[in-house]
Structures are given as structure tokens and as C-alpha cells.
Amino acid sequence: RMAYKTVLLDIADHIATITLNRPEAYNSFTRDMTNEFVEIWKRLREDDDVRVIILRAAPSPAFCTGADTKGGPGVTPYRTPESRLKPWSLDDPAESLGAKSNKVWKPLIVAVSGMCAGGAFYFLNEADIIICSEESTFFDPHVNFGMVSACEPVGAMARMPLSEVQRMVLLGNHERISAETALRISLVTE
């Protein structure tokens, strides 16, 4: 087991298992987590012994609720009250999270349990296989924060019908896609 601050990494039998490990914050990602993912993806890309990657989350009500907007002790959130005034000047906080964005072409299986929201779609959009538990829900809260959802829905269109993507983006927190619906619309594979 390799030591990181926000994730766990285990490699055994040609399988790398990455576990999002911020259950107290619903496994939301921070700058630290994105930096750790850049390092992990590089490591896995270069490790010829790793043949498949599994991404999951520590037990929590959520697989991942996207970017940590609250912060906390020792945590630098992505958004500050000042940044809400100039959202167009911000870097994309999640652009380094995905395997394919980091040139990792090994099969990626994402196992979702619980809420999967907003920036968590960066993981889903680059997955080869997505499985979810029966209690999983999927939604995009950007509109609830007065933000435009851009990269997440564009990536989701490779899996889901446009009408379902639009509905998810426009309704935000008010309507969540159930595991059953996610399977029916091809967001998940099982």
C-alpha cells in the first residue's frame, strides 16, 4: 500500500486499486487530491506490471461529490467567495483527475456507491466500465451554485442520451438519477 494524503493505492496481482479516502468530506476532491492523482497516474502509466485499474471510494454516503467547496483545517478549497465573482478566470480544478487525461490507456473500472455528483463525472467520463450499487445516485449540482456545467456533461454524452444529460444539468440537486435509471440510459454498465 502506497501512502498518500487523500487516496489509497494498492497494487497486487496486476491490479491497481485506487480508493478515494476523504469519507468525512464525501470523498470530494481537493487540490491535494488532484496533485496526488497526477503522481498516481504517472506511476501506473509507467508500471508495466499493472494491467487494470479499479477506482472506488472509502465508505461514505458518497462515491464523490465533486470539488470540495468548503475546505476545512489544512484543506484548500477550489472555490472561494471571491472566485465566484470571476468564474471565467479559474483553472479547471478537475482537469488532472482522469486516467485518459494523464495518458493512462489501461482499462479503468469505476465502482460507484452512494452519491456521485458534479466533478465526479471526470472519473466516470474516462472509465471503460462503470458499476454501481443499487443505492447510488447521480446528479450535477453546478446550477445550484450558479455555475455552468461544461466538461462533465460533454463527457457524459458519450454514454448517455443528450436529453438525459440536459435534464441532469438543468435540474441540479432537484432530481437524481437512480441506479436503475443509470443502467437503463447506459450511464453505468452494471
C-alpha positions in Angstrom: 0.0 0.0 0.0 1.4 3.3 -1.0 0.9 6.3 1.3 -0.9 9.4 0.1 -2.9 12.0 2.0 -6.3 11.8 0.2 -6.3 8.4 -1.6 -5.1 4.9 -1.0 -3.3 2.9 -3.7 -2.9 -0.9 -3.6 -1.2 -2.9 -6.3 -1.5 -6.7 -6.3 -1.9 -9.4 -9.0 -1.5 -6.9 -11.9 -4.4 -4.8 -10.5 -4.1 -1.3 -9.1 -6.9 -0.3 -6.7 -7.3 3.4 -6.0 -9.6 4.4 -3.1 -10.8 8.0 -2.7 -10.2 8.4 1.0 -11.9 11.5 2.3 -15.1 10.0 3.7 -15.7 12.8 6.1 -16.0 15.2 3.1 -18.0 12.8 1.0 -14.8 11.9 -0.9 -14.8 15.3 -2.6 -11.6 16.3 -4.3 -9.1 19.0 -3.3 -6.0 20.5 -4.8 -4.0 17.9 -2.8 -6.1 15.0 -4.3 -5.6 16.3 -7.9 -1.9 16.6 -7.3 -1.8 13.1 -5.9 -3.7 11.8 -8.9 -1.2 13.3 -11.3 1.5 11.4 -9.5 -0.5 8.1 -9.3 -1.5 8.2 -12.9 2.1 8.7 -13.9 3.2 5.8 -11.7 0.5 3.5 -13.1 1.2 4.5 -16.7 4.9 3.5 -16.3 4.3 0.3 -14.3 4.2 -2.5 -16.9 3.1 -4.9 -14.1 -0.3 -3.1 -13.7 -2.8 -4.3 -16.3 -6.1 -2.9 -15.0 -7.1 -0.1 -12.6 -10.1 -0.1 -10.2 -11.3 3.2 -8.8 -13.6 3.2 -5.7 -14.2 5.3 -2.6 -13.9 4.8 1.1 -17.3 4.0 2.8 -19.3 7.2 2.9 -22.7 8.4 1.8 -20.9 9.4 -1.4 -18.6 7.9 -4.0 -17.5 11.6 -4.7 -19.4 14.9 -4.6 -17.0 16.7 -6.9 -14.8 19.6 -5.9 -14.5 20.4 -2.2 -16.0 23.9 -2.0 -15.9 24.2 1.8 -12.3 23.4 2.7 -11.6 22.9 6.4 -8.4 22.5 8.5 -5.5 22.1 6.2 -7.7 21.9 3.1 -7.5 24.5 0.3 -11.0 24.5 -1.4 -11.3 25.1 -5.1 -13.7 28.0 -4.8 -13.6 31.0 -2.6 -16.2 33.7 -2.2 -14.0 36.0 -4.3 -13.7 33.4 -7.1 -17.5 33.3 -7.5 -17.2 36.8 -8.9 -14.8 35.8 -11.7 -15.5 32.1 -12.6 -14.1 32.6 -16.1 -10.7 33.2 -14.8 -10.4 29.9 -12.9 -8.5 26.9 -14.0 -10.5 23.7 -14.4 -10.0 22.1 -11.0 -10.5 18.5 -12.2 -8.6 18.5 -15.5 -5.9 16.3 -14.0 -8.2 13.8 -12.3 -8.9 11.4 -15.1 -6.8 8.5 -16.3 -7.0 9.3 -20.0 -6.3 13.0 -19.4 -3.0 11.7 -17.9 -2.3 9.3 -20.8 -3.2 6.1 -18.9 -4.7 3.8 -21.5 -5.0 0.8 -19.3 -8.6 -0.4 -18.6 -10.3 1.6 -15.8 -13.2 0.2 -13.8 -15.0 2.7 -11.6 -17.1 1.3 -8.7 -19.7 3.8 -7.5 -21.5 3.5 -4.2 -23.7 6.4 -2.9 -23.9 9.9 -4.4 -21.9 10.6 -7.5 -22.0 14.3 -8.3 -20.5 17.1 -10.4 -16.8 16.8 -10.8 -17.0 13.0 -10.0 -18.1 12.8 -13.7 -14.4 13.4 -14.6 -13.8 9.8 -13.3 -16.9 8.4 -15.0 -16.3 10.1 -18.3 -12.9 8.4 -18.7 -13.9 5.0 -17.4 -14.1 1.9 -19.5 -16.6 0.1 -17.2 -18.8 1.7 -14.5 -20.6 -0.4 -11.9 -22.7 0.9 -9.2 -24.6 -0.2 -6.1 -28.4 -0.2 -6.0 -28.4 2.9 -3.7 -26.2 5.0 -6.0 -27.5 8.3 -7.3 -26.0 10.6 -10.0 -26.5 14.3 -10.4 -24.8 17.6 -11.3 -25.2 20.4 -8.8 -23.4 23.1 -10.8 -26.7 25.0 -11.5 -27.4 25.1 -7.7 -24.1 27.0 -7.2 -24.8 29.4 -10.1 -22.2 27.7 -12.2 -22.2 26.5 -15.8 -21.7 22.8 -16.1 -19.4 22.2 -19.1 -16.9 19.4 -19.1 -18.9 16.9 -17.1 -22.0 16.9 -19.4 -19.9 16.9 -22.6 -18.1 13.8 -21.4 -21.3 12.2 -20.3 -22.8 12.5 -23.8 -20.5 9.6 -24.8 -22.6 7.4 -22.6 -26.0 9.0 -22.1 -28.6 10.4 -24.5 -28.5 14.2 -24.8 -31.9 14.6 -23.4 -30.9 12.8 -20.1 -27.7 14.9 -19.9 -29.6 18.1 -20.3 -32.2 17.1 -17.7 -29.4 16.2 -15.2 -27.6 19.5 -15.8 -30.7 21.8 -15.7 -32.3 20.2 -12.7 -29.2 20.1 -10.5 -29.8 18.8 -7.0 -33.6 18.5 -7.5 -33.6 15.3 -9.5 -31.2 12.5 -9.1 -30.6 9.6 -11.5 -31.2 6.3 -9.7 -29.0 3.3 -10.2 -31.9 1.7 -12.1 -32.2 4.7 -14.5 -28.4 5.0 -14.8 -28.3 1.4 -16.1 -31.3 2.0 -18.5 -29.7 5.1 -20.0 -26.2 3.5 -20.2 -24.5 5.7 -17.7 -23.4 2.6 -15.9 -22.7 -0.9 -17.3 -24.0 -2.9 -14.3 
